[in-house]
């Protein structure tokens, strides 16, 4: 097999395994979009296992796991039902071309039992687990630090060259689904007001989401965040206004844990009907944000074929 140095080297072993992903981040493949690293790198969309390292030239080649470069635009993790991973091993670790993108050959990190070609298949193993201690990498290996941050910044610049843009929207498309009916708010500044119909039971705050690590320089927060709530009030105009505490235990499904700051939603937050029990008739629901929603990446207009899931993962 040809390596990036142009040397043909014999293949020592080929391993493969089909796995059900079940939403596991250690199993779901990472999709690297065509031209993410530059023209023809890769030449077309490429799927790799999360910790499979790609070779990047930063004053010399280094290896960085694909999962450390996920950016919500040209590099995303794909939630598929199942995937088949293939790994090619040479006599020693080296750099191969995958769809034109330099990437590592298989390096035994103690996970050979994961593959179907092993005598015993270890169902608890992952396709590219990394064992502790030094490994015989053919290039310097980096998982974090200033060098990885630099590569991520370059990938972001490249994504914008390819037409990706950040969209600013204070309320991130906020609406309510009340028993299946879509309700739009009246807004002023950071405050939104809804009128809930009498008897509403299944009520959800719905918005777009964004991952801080994808849009905030230096952030490592991988949560998918919706809106940062600073206040929530319910008022039927007759029985008096009710202020809902941000740490109210009823705010559970679709809310991240309260940490003393704003109460973040995950884009589909359930408001239990007990919050307005005893209210008469239609009820005003007023919410105030601590700050505008995070910006989110939007795919190129001419590239709508780049899939709706890319936009969901932004």
N, C-alpha and C positions, 0 to 999 in steps of 0.2 A: 504494500500500500504506500502511496506517495505521501510524504510529509510536506509541511510548508517549506522546508529547506530544500525540497526537490529530490530528496533521497528516497528511493524505494526500499521499504522495510517489510520483512515478512510478518504476517499476522500470526500471533501466538494463540489467541483465543477470541471467540465471539460469544457474547452472552445476551440473552433476551428474556423478557418476562412481561406478561400482560397482567395489569393490576386494575382493580376497581378503585377509583379515587375517593369516593365518598366524602368529597369536600375537604380532604386532608391536604394541608399546604405542603407537607413533605412528599406528597405523591403527585399532585396536580402539575402538569407540564407548564413550562414557561415558554411563551411564544415570542420570538424575536422577529419583528416585522422586517420585510424586505427593505434593504438599504438603511437600517437603523444605525449602523456604525459607519456608513459611507456608501457610495455607489457600489452596488454588487456585494455588499457585506451585511447580511447575506443576500444572495441573488433573488431569493424568494423566502416567504415566511418559513421560519425554522422552529421546530419544537424540540426542547431539550428538557432533561430532568432538572429539578430546582437547583441542586448544588453542582451541576455539571459546569465546569469552568470554561470561559471563553478567554482567548488571548487578546490583549489590548496593548497597543504600542504607546507607552507613555515614557519617553526617554529610554526605550528598551521594552521588550515584551514582558508583560506580567499576566498572571492568571487570576480571574475574578469569577466567583460563582454567579451564575445567571440570576439567582434569587436576590442577590445583593444589588442588582441593576434594574429591578422592576421599577418602572416610573409612571405607569398609568397611561402611557401613550404608545411608544414603539415597542416596549417590553412589558408584557402583562402575563399574569398567571391565569390559566384557562381552566375553568371548572367543568371538566368533561367526565362522563360516566366511567370510562376506562381508557387506558393508554397502553401501548406496547413500547417498552424501552429496549433499545439495542446499544450495546457497548462493544467497542473493538479494542483489544489489548495487543500491544506490540511487545517486543522483548524488554523495552524500557519505556518509560513515560515520554510522550512526544506530542507535537502539535499537528493535527490533521485539519483538512478543510471540510466544513459542513455547509453545503450550499454556498461555498465561497467565503465563509466566515471561519477564521482560525479558532479551533477549539481543541481541548485536550483529548487524548486517547484515554482508554480506561486505565485507572490506577487502583490496584487492590487496596482498599482502605478497611478491609475486614468485612466487606459486604458481598463477597463472591457467592455466598450461600443464598443470596436473594434471587439469583438467576436460575432459569429452568435447566441450564446446562450443568449446574452443580449437582452433586450426588444427593444432597438434602436441600430442600427449599425451606427457608426460614421465613414464615409468614410475618414475623415481627420486624423484619429488616426493611430498609428503604433502598431505593435504587442507587443512591450515591452518598450513603452515610460516611462521615469522615471520622476516623479513629483519632484518639489523642496522640500527641507526640509528633515528632518529625517524620515526614513522608518524602520519598524521593521524587519531588516535583522537578519537571524539566525547566521550569521558569519560576521566579519568585511568586508566591501565592499570597493574595491579600483578600481579606473578607470585609475589612472596614478601614477607617483612617482617612487621612487627607488625600491619598492617591485615589481611593475609591470615590470620594466626594468629587474629585476633579473629573473622573470619568463620567460620573452621573451628570455633572454640569454640562459636559460636552454632549452627552446624549440628549439632554434637554434642548440645547441649542440646535442640535441636528433635527430633533422632532419639530421644532418651530420652522426650520428650513423646509421640512416636508409638509408644512401646512397646519400643524397642530396649534391651537390657540387656547389661552386661559380665558374663561368666561366669568365675569363678576356678576353676581345676582344676589342681592341682600337676602332674599327669602328662598333662594334656590328652588323656585317653582312650587312653593308651599301651597298645599290644599288639604282639605279634609275629606275623607271617605266616611260618610255617616250612613250606616246600614246600606252601603252600596251606592249611595248618591254622592256625587262630587260637589263640594262646596268651595267657593273661592272667597278669599278674604278681602276686606277693606284694609288698606295699609296706610300708615303715616309714620315716617321715620323708621324706627326699629320695632314698631308695634303693629300687630295684625289683629283684626277682630272678625270673628265668625258669628253667625246666627245659627245655633243648633235647633233643628226642629223638635217640637215636643215629642217626648217618648223615644228619642234617639238612644240606641243601646251600644251598637258596635261602631265606635268612633276612633279613627286613626289619623294622626298627623303624618302627612306624606310629603317628602321633599326629595330632591336630588342629594347625592352624597359625594364626598371627596375624601381622599386619604391625605393627611398632613404630610407624610413622607414624600408624597408625589408633587406637592405644590408649595411647600414651605421649605426654603433652603435650610439645611442642617437638621431638619426634624427626622426623628426615627419612629414617630408615631404611625403605626400601620393600621390603626382603626379606621373604619369607614364611617365618617361623621356626617350627620345631617345638619341640625340646627342647634346653636348654643342658647338655651332658654335661660333668661334672667328672672322672669316672672310669669305667673299663670293665674288668671282670675276668672271666676264664673259668676254671672249675675243675671237673674231673671227679671230684675227691675222691681220686684215686689218683696222678696224675702231677704234682701240684702246681699251684698257682694261677698264672695268666698275667695279668699286667697289660698291657693294651693302651694304648700311648702315644696321647695325643690327636692327635699329629701323625703317627701311623702312616700311611704312604702307601697302605695298603690301605683306609683309611677315605676313600673317594673319592666314589662315587655316592651322592647324597642327603645329603652333608655339605657345609657351607660351609667355606671355607678357614680353617685354624687361624691365629688372630691373637694367640696367647699367653694368651687367656682361656678361657672354656668353648668346647667344640666344638659348634656348633649343627647340628642336623639340619634338613631341609626338610620333615619330616613323613613321609618314606618312604625311610629310610636303609638301604642295603644293607650287611649284615655278611657279608663273604666267608668261605667255609667254611675258608679257610686259617688263620683265627684259632684254630680248634679242631682242626686236623689233629693226629692222634696221640692225642687224648683217647679214653678208653675208655668206651663206653656213653653213658648220658644225662649231660649236662653242665650245670652251673649257669652262667648268664650273669647277672652282677650289674652294674647301672649306677647311678651316683650323679649327681644333678643338681647344678649349681652354684647353682641357684635355682629356684623354681617356674616353670612355663611362663608365658608372657605371658597376660594375660586375653584373651578373644576376645568379639566381639560376637555376640549371639544375636538373631534376628529375633523380632518380637512373636508370641506364641502364636496370637493371632487372625489373624495375617498369614502363615501358612505358605504361602499362595499367593504370597508375595513371593519365592519361588523358592529352591531349594536352592543355586543358584550364588551368591546373595547371601551365604549363610552360608559358602560356601567362600572367598569373596573378603574375608571379614571379617578 
